[in-house]
């Protein structure tokens, strides 16, 4: 039987993909906050695989709505910033740095992720499952 967990390389590529996410503006976008957050991932299947592990590391009963609201609130994403991918990217990156500096980290299968990264990946998993 093969190990179905993401490799360290795949995991690092996924997180780097979010950090290096191309920043084109989406002015006037009518996309939901959840879809704007999910658009951060270039490789949605990898995000979902890691997200399943993240879900196991968070308290039970997480919902896509609750995760979206927590991410939006923590990163101080308002209606205007949610229209701009560069603004979302910047605020998420700032929040991830704050998470690490404040010790808001989660052990996900041996990886120390910021709470924000964990929530983002868990959101991807819930979205892929259709439990949105």
DSSP file (Angstrom, degrees, kcal/mol; ACC not computed):
  #  RESIDUE AA STRUCTURE BP1 BP2  ACC     N-H-->O    O-->H-N    N-H-->O    O-->H-N    TCO  KAPPA ALPHA  PHI   PSI    X-CA   Y-CA   Z-CA
    1    1 A X              0   0    0      0, 0.0     2,-0.2     0, 0.0     3,-0.0   0.000 360.0 360.0 360.0 137.4    0.0    0.0    0.0
    2    2 A X        -     0   0    0      1,-0.1     2,-0.5     2,-0.0     0, 0.0  -0.618 360.0-106.3 -93.1 151.9    1.4    3.4   -0.9
    3    3 A X        -     0   0    0     -2,-0.2    -1,-0.1     1,-0.1     0, 0.0  -0.642  26.5-165.1 -75.8 122.9    1.4    6.4    1.4
    4    4 A X        +     0   0    0     -2,-0.5    -1,-0.1     2,-0.1     2,-0.1   0.431  51.7 112.7 -91.0  -1.0   -1.3    8.9    0.3
    5    5 A X  S    S-     0   0    0      1,-0.1    45,-0.1    48,-0.0     2,-0.1  -0.427  79.3 -99.4 -71.8 148.2    0.1   11.8    2.4
    6    6 A X        -     0   0    0     43,-0.1    -1,-0.1    -2,-0.1    -2,-0.1  -0.378  40.4-115.6 -64.3 143.5    1.5   14.7    0.4
    7    7 A X     >  -     0   0    0      1,-0.1     4,-2.5    -3,-0.1     5,-0.2  -0.335  24.0-109.7 -73.5 162.6    5.3   14.7    0.2
    8    8 A X  H  > S+     0   0    0      1,-0.2     4,-2.7     2,-0.2     5,-0.2   0.888 120.9  53.1 -59.2 -38.5    7.3   17.5    1.8
    9    9 A X  H  > S+     0   0    0      2,-0.2     4,-2.5     1,-0.2    -1,-0.2   0.944 109.7  46.5 -63.9 -47.6    8.1   18.8   -1.7
   10   10 A X  H  > S+     0   0    0      1,-0.2     4,-2.2     2,-0.2    -2,-0.2   0.900 113.5  50.0 -60.8 -39.8    4.4   18.9   -2.7
   11   11 A X  H  X S+     0   0    0     -4,-2.5     4,-2.4     2,-0.2     5,-0.2   0.937 111.4  47.3 -64.3 -46.4    3.5   20.6    0.5
   12   12 A X  H  X S+     0   0    0     -4,-2.7     4,-2.5     1,-0.2    -2,-0.2   0.886 111.4  51.6 -63.1 -38.9    6.3   23.2    0.1
   13   13 A X  H  X S+     0   0    0     -4,-2.5     4,-2.3     2,-0.2    -1,-0.2   0.902 109.3  50.6 -64.9 -40.8    5.3   23.9   -3.5
   14   14 A X  H  X S+     0   0    0     -4,-2.2     4,-1.7     2,-0.2    28,-0.2   0.952 113.1  44.0 -62.5 -49.8    1.7   24.4   -2.5
   15   15 A X  H  X S+     0   0    0     -4,-2.4     4,-2.1     1,-0.2    -2,-0.2   0.901 114.6  49.8 -64.2 -40.1    2.5   26.9    0.3
   16   16 A X  H  X S+     0   0    0     -4,-2.5     4,-2.5    -5,-0.2    -1,-0.2   0.863 106.1  57.9 -65.3 -34.5    5.0   28.7   -2.0
   17   17 A X  H  < S+     0   0    0     -4,-2.3    -1,-0.2     2,-0.2    -2,-0.2   0.874 107.0  46.9 -63.3 -37.2    2.3   28.8   -4.7
   18   18 A X  H >< S+     0   0    0     -4,-1.7     3,-1.0     1,-0.2    -1,-0.2   0.919 114.0  47.8 -68.7 -42.4    0.0   30.7   -2.3
   19   19 A X  H 3< S+     0   0    0     -4,-2.1    -2,-0.2     1,-0.2    -1,-0.2   0.846 118.2  40.5 -67.5 -32.7    2.8   33.1   -1.4
   20   20 A X  T 3< S+     0   0    0     -4,-2.5    -1,-0.2    -5,-0.2    -2,-0.2   0.244  82.5 149.6 -99.5  13.7    3.8   33.6   -5.0
   21   21 A X    <   -     0   0    0     -3,-1.0    -3,-0.1     1,-0.1    20,-0.1  -0.188  57.3-104.7 -49.9 129.3    0.3   33.8   -6.2
   22   22 A X        -     0   0    0      1,-0.1     2,-0.9    -5,-0.1    -1,-0.1  -0.329  30.5-139.8 -61.6 137.7    0.1   36.2   -9.2
   23   23 A X        +     0   0    0     -3,-0.1     2,-0.4    62,-0.1    -1,-0.1  -0.621  36.5 154.9-106.5  75.9   -1.5   39.5   -8.2
   24   24 A X        -     0   0    0     -2,-0.9    61,-0.6     1,-0.0    62,-0.0  -0.835  45.4-112.4 -97.6 139.1   -3.8   40.7  -10.9
   25   25 A X  B     -A   84   0A   0     -2,-0.4    59,-0.2    59,-0.2    -1,-0.0  -0.329  20.0-164.7 -69.7 148.6   -6.5   43.0   -9.8
   26   26 A X    >   -     0   0    0     57,-0.8     3,-1.9     3,-0.1    -1,-0.1  -0.439  20.2-175.9-127.0  55.3  -10.1   41.9   -9.9
   27   27 A X  T 3  S+     0   0    0      1,-0.3    57,-0.1     2,-0.0    53,-0.0  -0.269  70.5  12.3 -59.5 135.3  -11.7   45.4   -9.6
   28   28 A X  T 3  S+     0   0    0      1,-0.2    -1,-0.3    52,-0.1    56,-0.1   0.637  88.2 167.0  74.7  13.7  -15.5   45.2   -9.3
   29   29 A X    <   -     0   0    0     -3,-1.9    -1,-0.2    54,-0.4    -3,-0.1  -0.342  29.3-161.4 -63.5 139.2  -15.4   41.4   -8.8
   30   30 A X        +     0   0    0      2,-0.0    -1,-0.1    53,-0.0    53,-0.1   0.207  48.3 128.2-103.9  14.0  -18.7   40.0   -7.7
   31   31 A X        -     0   0    0      1,-0.1     2,-0.0    51,-0.1    -2,-0.0  -0.362  65.0-107.3 -68.7 150.0  -17.0   36.8   -6.4
   32   32 A X     >  -     0   0    0      1,-0.1     4,-2.4    -2,-0.0     5,-0.2  -0.333  27.2-110.7 -71.1 157.7  -17.8   35.7   -2.9
   33   33 A X  H  > S+     0   0    0      1,-0.2     4,-2.4     2,-0.2     5,-0.2   0.900 119.9  54.5 -54.9 -40.1  -15.1   36.1   -0.2
   34   34 A X  H  > S+     0   0    0      1,-0.2     4,-2.5     2,-0.2    -1,-0.2   0.932 108.9  45.7 -61.6 -46.1  -14.8   32.3   -0.1
   35   35 A X  H  > S+     0   0    0      1,-0.2     4,-1.5     2,-0.2    -1,-0.2   0.857 111.3  53.2 -68.1 -33.1  -14.2   32.0   -3.9
   36   36 A X  H  < S+     0   0    0     -4,-2.4    -1,-0.2     2,-0.2     4,-0.2   0.914 111.3  46.4 -66.3 -40.8  -11.7   34.8   -3.7
   37   37 A X  H >< S+     0   0    0     -4,-2.4     3,-1.6     1,-0.2     4,-0.2   0.915 111.7  51.0 -65.5 -42.3   -9.8   33.0   -1.0
   38   38 A X  H >< S+     0   0    0     -4,-2.5     3,-1.5     1,-0.3    -1,-0.2   0.780  96.7  69.0 -67.4 -25.4   -9.9   29.7   -2.8
   39   39 A X  T 3< S+     0   0    0     -4,-1.5    -1,-0.3     1,-0.3    -2,-0.2   0.592  80.5  79.6 -70.5  -6.9   -8.5   31.4   -5.9
   40   40 A X  T <  S+     0   0    0     -3,-1.6     2,-0.5    -4,-0.2    -1,-0.3   0.789  78.1  83.6 -65.6 -26.9   -5.2   31.7   -4.1
   41   41 A X    <   -     0   0    0     -3,-1.5     3,-0.3    -4,-0.2   -26,-0.1  -0.680  53.6-174.2 -88.4 123.4   -4.4   28.1   -4.8
   42   42 A X  S    S+     0   0    0     -2,-0.5     2,-0.6     1,-0.2    -1,-0.2   0.787  87.5  42.7 -78.5 -29.5   -2.9   27.3   -8.1
   43   43 A X     >  +     0   0    0      1,-0.2     4,-2.2   -29,-0.1     3,-0.3  -0.791  68.2 177.7-120.8  85.5   -3.1   23.5   -7.5
   44   44 A X  H  > S+     0   0    0     -2,-0.6     4,-2.3    -3,-0.3     5,-0.2   0.830  78.1  55.9 -63.1 -33.9   -6.5   22.9   -5.9
   45   45 A X  H  > S+     0   0    0      2,-0.2     4,-2.1     1,-0.2    -1,-0.2   0.909 109.7  46.2 -66.9 -39.5   -6.1   19.1   -5.7
   46   46 A X  H  > S+     0   0    0     -3,-0.3     4,-2.5     2,-0.2     5,-0.3   0.908 111.5  52.5 -65.9 -41.1   -2.9   19.5   -3.6
   47   47 A X  H  X S+     0   0    0     -4,-2.2     4,-2.7     1,-0.2    78,-0.3   0.893 109.7  49.6 -60.8 -39.6   -4.6   22.1   -1.5
   48   48 A X  H  X S+     0   0    0     -4,-2.3     4,-1.9     2,-0.2    -1,-0.2   0.896 109.5  50.5 -67.5 -40.4   -7.5   19.7   -0.9
   49   49 A X  H  X S+     0   0    0     -4,-2.1     4,-1.0     2,-0.2    -2,-0.2   0.933 117.1  39.8 -63.7 -45.2   -5.2   16.8    0.1
   50   50 A X  H  X S+     0   0    0     -4,-2.5     4,-2.2     1,-0.2     3,-0.3   0.876 111.1  60.1 -69.6 -37.0   -3.3   19.0    2.5
   51   51 A X  H  X S+     0   0    0     -4,-2.7     4,-2.7    -5,-0.3    -2,-0.2   0.841  97.7  58.2 -59.9 -34.9   -6.6   20.6    3.6
   52   52 A X  H  X S+     0   0    0     -4,-1.9     4,-1.3     2,-0.2    -1,-0.2   0.904 108.3  46.1 -62.4 -40.1   -7.9   17.2    4.7
   53   53 A X  H  X S+     0   0    0     -4,-1.0     4,-0.8    -3,-0.3    -2,-0.2   0.886 111.3  52.9 -66.8 -38.7   -4.9   16.9    7.1
   54   54 A X  H >X S+     0   0    0     -4,-2.2     3,-0.9     1,-0.2     4,-0.9   0.900 103.7  56.2 -63.7 -40.9   -5.5   20.5    8.3
   55   55 A X  H >< S+     0   0    0     -4,-2.7     3,-0.7     1,-0.3    -1,-0.2   0.880 104.5  53.4 -58.4 -37.9   -9.2   19.7    9.0
   56   56 A X  H 3< S+     0   0    0     -4,-1.3    -1,-0.3     1,-0.2    -2,-0.2   0.722 108.0  51.4 -69.0 -20.7   -8.0   16.9   11.3
   57   57 A X  H << S+     0   0    0     -3,-0.9    -1,-0.2    -4,-0.8     2,-0.2   0.552 101.1  73.3 -93.5  -9.8   -5.8   19.4   13.2
   58   58 A X  S << S-     0   0    0     -4,-0.9     4,-0.1    -3,-0.7     3,-0.1  -0.608 101.6 -79.6 -98.0 162.2   -8.5   21.9   13.8
   59   59 A X    >   -     0   0    0     -2,-0.2     3,-0.5     1,-0.1    -1,-0.1  -0.285  61.9 -94.7 -57.1 148.0  -11.4   21.6   16.3
   60   60 A X  T 3  S+     0   0    0      1,-0.2    -1,-0.1    -4,-0.1    -4,-0.0  -0.173 102.1  42.5 -63.7 157.7  -14.2   19.3   14.9
   61   61 A X  T 3  S+     0   0    0      1,-0.2    -1,-0.2    -3,-0.1     2,-0.1   0.651  70.3 165.8  84.4  17.2  -17.2   20.7   13.2
   62   62 A X    <   -     0   0    0     -3,-0.5     2,-0.3    -7,-0.2    -1,-0.2  -0.398  17.1-161.3 -65.3 140.4  -15.5   23.3   11.0
   63   63 A X     >  -     0   0    0      1,-0.1     4,-2.6    -2,-0.1     5,-0.2  -0.866  28.8-118.9-119.3 158.0  -17.6   24.7    8.2
   64   64 A X  H  > S+     0   0    0     67,-0.6     4,-2.7    -2,-0.3     5,-0.2   0.900 115.9  51.7 -60.7 -40.4  -16.6   26.6    5.1
   65   65 A X  H  > S+     0   0    0      2,-0.2     4,-2.7     1,-0.2    -1,-0.2   0.937 110.7  46.6 -63.1 -46.3  -18.5   29.6    6.2
   66   66 A X  H  > S+     0   0    0      2,-0.2     4,-2.3     1,-0.2    -2,-0.2   0.907 113.9  48.2 -63.4 -42.0  -16.9   29.7    9.6
   67   67 A X  H  X S+     0   0    0     -4,-2.6     4,-2.5     2,-0.2     5,-0.2   0.926 112.2  49.4 -64.4 -44.1  -13.4   29.2    8.2
   68   68 A X  H  X S+     0   0    0     -4,-2.7     4,-2.8    -5,-0.2     5,-0.2   0.941 112.3  47.8 -59.5 -48.0  -14.0   32.0    5.6
   69   69 A X  H  X S+     0   0    0     -4,-2.7     4,-2.5     1,-0.2    -1,-0.2   0.887 112.0  49.9 -61.7 -39.7  -15.3   34.4    8.2
   70   70 A X  H  X S+     0   0    0     -4,-2.3     4,-2.6    -5,-0.2    -1,-0.2   0.909 113.3  45.5 -66.5 -41.9  -12.3   33.6   10.5
   71   71 A X  H  X S+     0   0    0     -4,-2.5     4,-2.4     2,-0.2    -2,-0.2   0.940 114.4  48.1 -65.8 -47.4   -9.8   34.2    7.7
   72   72 A X  H  <>S+     0   0    0     -4,-2.8     5,-2.6    -5,-0.2     4,-0.3   0.916 115.7  44.7 -60.0 -45.1  -11.5   37.4    6.5
   73   73 A X  H ><5S+     0   0    0     -4,-2.5     3,-1.2    -5,-0.2    -2,-0.2   0.940 113.8  48.1 -66.6 -47.8  -11.7   38.7   10.1
   74   74 A X  H 3<5S+     0   0    0     -4,-2.6    -2,-0.2     1,-0.3    -1,-0.2   0.892 116.4  42.9 -61.8 -40.6   -8.1   37.8   11.1
   75   75 A X  T 3<5S-     0   0    0     -4,-2.4    -1,-0.3    -5,-0.2    -2,-0.2   0.394 108.6-125.0 -87.1   3.9   -6.6   39.3    7.9
   76   76 A X  T < 5 +     0   0    0     -3,-1.2     2,-0.8    -4,-0.3    -3,-0.2   0.908  44.0 174.5  52.6  47.4   -8.9   42.4    8.2
   77   77 A X      < -     0   0    0     -5,-2.6    -1,-0.2    -6,-0.2     2,-0.1  -0.768   6.8-173.4 -87.0 113.1  -10.2   41.8    4.7
   78   78 A X     >  -     0   0    0     -2,-0.8     4,-2.1     1,-0.0     5,-0.2  -0.411  43.1 -88.2 -97.5 179.6  -13.0   44.4    4.0
   79   79 A X  T  4 S+     0   0    0      1,-0.2     4,-0.2     2,-0.2    -1,-0.0   0.864 126.8  48.9 -57.7 -38.4  -15.3   44.6    1.0
   80   80 A X  T >4 S+     0   0    0      1,-0.2     3,-1.5     2,-0.2     4,-0.3   0.938 111.6  46.7 -69.8 -46.1  -12.8   46.8   -0.9
   81   81 A X  G >4 S+     0   0    0      1,-0.3     3,-1.4     2,-0.2     7,-0.4   0.808 103.2  64.6 -67.8 -27.1   -9.8   44.6   -0.3
   82   82 A X  G 3< S+     0   0    0     -4,-2.1    -1,-0.3     1,-0.3    -2,-0.2   0.569  95.4  60.3 -72.3  -6.6  -11.8   41.5   -1.3
   83   83 A X  G <  S+     0   0    0     -3,-1.5   -57,-0.8    -4,-0.2     2,-0.5   0.536  99.1  65.5 -90.9  -8.6  -12.1   42.9   -4.8
   84   84 A X  B <>  -A   25   0A   0     -3,-1.4     4,-2.4    -4,-0.3     5,-0.2  -0.951  62.4-159.6-123.9 117.2   -8.3   42.9   -5.3
   85   85 A X  H  > S+     0   0    0    -61,-0.6     4,-3.0    -2,-0.5     5,-0.2   0.910  96.9  53.7 -60.4 -42.6   -6.2   39.8   -5.4
   86   86 A X  H  > S+     0   0    0      1,-0.2     4,-2.4     2,-0.2    -1,-0.2   0.909 109.6  48.7 -60.1 -38.1   -3.0   41.8   -4.6
   87   87 A X  H  > S+     0   0    0      2,-0.2     4,-2.5     1,-0.2     5,-0.2   0.918 112.8  47.2 -66.5 -42.5   -4.7   43.2   -1.5
   88   88 A X  H  X S+     0   0    0     -4,-2.4     4,-2.8    -7,-0.4     5,-0.3   0.945 112.5  50.0 -62.5 -47.1   -5.9   39.8   -0.4
   89   89 A X  H  X S+     0   0    0     -4,-3.0     4,-2.4     1,-0.2    -2,-0.2   0.918 112.7  46.7 -57.8 -45.6   -2.4   38.3   -1.0
   90   90 A X  H  X S+     0   0    0     -4,-2.4     4,-2.4    -5,-0.2    -1,-0.2   0.925 114.1  46.2 -64.8 -45.5   -0.7   41.1    1.0
   91   91 A X  H  X S+     0   0    0     -4,-2.5     4,-2.3     2,-0.2    -2,-0.2   0.887 113.2  49.3 -67.2 -38.5   -3.1   40.9    3.9
   92   92 A X  H  X S+     0   0    0     -4,-2.8     4,-2.7    -5,-0.2    -1,-0.2   0.937 111.5  49.4 -65.2 -45.0   -3.0   37.1    4.1
   93   93 A X  H  X S+     0   0    0     -4,-2.4     4,-2.1    -5,-0.3    -2,-0.2   0.907 111.7  49.2 -60.3 -41.9    0.8   37.2    4.0
   94   94 A X  H  X S+     0   0    0     -4,-2.4     4,-2.2     1,-0.2    -1,-0.2   0.896 111.8  48.9 -63.7 -40.1    0.9   39.7    6.8
   95   95 A X  H  X S+     0   0    0     -4,-2.3     4,-3.0     2,-0.2    -2,-0.2   0.892 108.3  53.0 -68.5 -39.0   -1.5   37.6    8.8
   96   96 A X  H  X S+     0   0    0     -4,-2.7     4,-2.2     2,-0.2    -1,-0.2   0.931 110.4  48.2 -60.3 -44.5    0.6   34.5    8.3
   97   97 A X  H  X S+     0   0    0     -4,-2.1     4,-2.4     1,-0.2    -2,-0.2   0.912 112.2  49.1 -62.1 -42.2    3.6   36.4    9.6
   98   98 A X  H  X S+     0   0    0     -4,-2.2     4,-2.4     2,-0.2     6,-0.3   0.917 107.5  55.6 -62.3 -43.0    1.6   37.7   12.6
   99   99 A X  H  X>S+     0   0    0     -4,-3.0     5,-2.8     1,-0.2     4,-0.6   0.939 110.7  44.2 -54.6 -48.6    0.4   34.1   13.3
  100  100 A X  H ><5S+     0   0    0     -4,-2.2     3,-0.8     1,-0.2    -1,-0.2   0.915 113.6  49.5 -65.2 -42.2    4.0   32.9   13.5
  101  101 A X  H 3<5S+     0   0    0     -4,-2.4    -1,-0.2     1,-0.2    -2,-0.2   0.816 115.5  44.2 -67.6 -28.1    5.1   35.8   15.6
  102  102 A X  H 3<5S-     0   0    0     -4,-2.4    -1,-0.2    -5,-0.2    -2,-0.2   0.440 115.9-112.8 -94.1  -0.8    2.2   35.3   18.0
  103  103 A X  T <<5 +     0   0    0     -3,-0.8     2,-1.9    -4,-0.6    -3,-0.2   0.679  66.3 147.0  78.8  17.1    2.6   31.6   18.2
  104  104 A X      < +     0   0    0     -5,-2.8    11,-2.3    -6,-0.3     2,-0.3  -0.549  30.6 138.0 -85.4  74.1   -0.7   30.9   16.4
  105  105 A X  E     -B  114   0B   0     -2,-1.9     2,-0.4     9,-0.2     9,-0.2  -0.847  41.6-151.1-122.6 156.5    0.6   27.8   14.8
  106  106 A X  E     -B  113   0B   0      7,-3.1     7,-2.7    -2,-0.3     2,-0.8  -0.989  17.6-129.8-129.8 134.0   -0.9   24.3   14.2
  107  107 A X  E     -B  112   0B   0     -2,-0.4     2,-0.7     5,-0.2     5,-0.2  -0.755  29.1-176.9 -83.0 112.5    1.0   21.0   13.9
  108  108 A X  E >  S-B  111   0B   0      3,-3.6     3,-2.0    -2,-0.8   -54,-0.1  -0.895  70.5 -38.2-116.2 100.3   -0.4   19.5   10.7
  109  109 A X  T 3  S-     0   0    0     -2,-0.7    -1,-0.1     1,-0.3     3,-0.1   0.865 125.7 -41.3  52.7  40.9    1.1   16.0   10.2
  110  110 A X  T 3  S+     0   0    0      1,-0.3     2,-0.4     0, 0.0    -1,-0.3   0.331 118.1 111.8  91.7  -7.2    4.5   17.2   11.5
  111  111 A X  E <   -B  108   0B   0     -3,-2.0    -3,-3.6     2,-0.0     2,-0.8  -0.821  63.3-137.9 -99.0 138.0    4.4   20.5    9.7
  112  112 A X  E     +B  107   0B   0     -2,-0.4     2,-0.3    -5,-0.2    -5,-0.2  -0.859  33.0 174.8 -95.6 109.5    4.1   23.8   11.7
  113  113 A X  E     -B  106   0B   0     -7,-2.7    -7,-3.1    -2,-0.8     2,-0.1  -0.813  34.7-106.1-112.1 152.9    1.6   26.0    9.8
  114  114 A X  E  >  -B  105   0B   0     -2,-0.3     4,-2.4    -9,-0.2    -9,-0.2  -0.395  34.1-113.2 -68.3 157.2    0.2   29.3   10.7
  115  115 A X  H  > S+     0   0    0    -11,-2.3     4,-2.5     1,-0.2     5,-0.2   0.878 118.8  53.7 -59.2 -37.4   -3.4   29.2   11.8
  116  116 A X  H  > S+     0   0    0    -12,-0.3     4,-2.5     2,-0.2    -1,-0.2   0.923 108.6  47.3 -65.3 -44.9   -4.3   31.2    8.7
  117  117 A X  H  > S+     0   0    0      2,-0.2     4,-2.4     1,-0.2     5,-0.2   0.915 112.5  51.0 -60.5 -42.3   -2.6   28.7    6.3
  118  118 A X  H  X S+     0   0    0     -4,-2.4     4,-2.4     1,-0.2    -2,-0.2   0.919 111.3  47.0 -61.9 -45.1   -4.3   25.8    8.1
  119  119 A X  H  X S+     0   0    0     -4,-2.5     4,-2.5     2,-0.2    -1,-0.2   0.905 110.9  52.2 -64.9 -41.2   -7.7   27.5    7.8
  120  120 A X  H  X S+     0   0    0     -4,-2.5     4,-1.9     2,-0.2    -2,-0.2   0.937 112.7  44.0 -60.8 -46.9   -7.1   28.2    4.1
  121  121 A X  H  X S+     0   0    0     -4,-2.4     4,-2.0     1,-0.2   -70,-0.2   0.896 112.6  52.1 -66.8 -39.0   -6.2   24.7    3.3
  122  122 A X  H  X S+     0   0    0     -4,-2.4     4,-2.5    -5,-0.2    -1,-0.2   0.893 107.3  53.9 -63.0 -38.7   -9.1   23.3    5.3
  123  123 A X  H  X S+     0   0    0     -4,-2.5     4,-2.2     1,-0.2    -1,-0.2   0.901 106.5  52.2 -60.5 -41.5  -11.4   25.6    3.4
  124  124 A X  H  X S+     0   0    0     -4,-1.9     4,-2.1     2,-0.2    -1,-0.2   0.911 109.3  49.6 -61.4 -42.2  -10.1   24.1    0.2
  125  125 A X  H  X S+     0   0    0     -4,-2.0     4,-1.8   -78,-0.3    -2,-0.2   0.926 111.7  47.4 -64.0 -44.6  -10.8   20.6    1.4
  126  126 A X  H  X>S+     0   0    0     -4,-2.5     5,-1.9     1,-0.2     4,-0.5   0.876 111.5  51.8 -64.5 -36.4  -14.3   21.5    2.5
  127  127 A X  H ><5S+     0   0    0     -4,-2.2     3,-0.6     1,-0.2     5,-0.3   0.877 109.4  48.7 -68.2 -38.5  -15.0   23.2   -0.9
  128  128 A X  H 3<5S+     0   0    0     -4,-2.1    -1,-0.2     1,-0.2    -2,-0.2   0.841 107.1  56.5 -70.5 -32.8  -13.8   20.2   -2.9
  129  129 A X  H 3<5S-     0   0    0     -4,-1.8    -1,-0.2    -5,-0.2    -2,-0.2   0.633 112.7-119.9 -72.2 -12.8  -16.0   17.9   -0.8
  130  130 A X  T <<5S+     0   0    0     -3,-0.6    -3,-0.2    -4,-0.5    -2,-0.1   0.644  80.1 123.2  80.9  14.0  -19.0   19.9   -1.7
  131  131 A X      <       0   0    0     -5,-1.9   -67,-0.6     1,-0.2    -4,-0.2   0.070 360.0 360.0 -94.4  25.6  -19.7   20.7    1.9
  132  132 A X              0   0    0     -5,-0.3    -1,-0.2    -6,-0.2    -5,-0.1   0.467 360.0 360.0 -75.0 360.0  -19.5   24.4    1.2
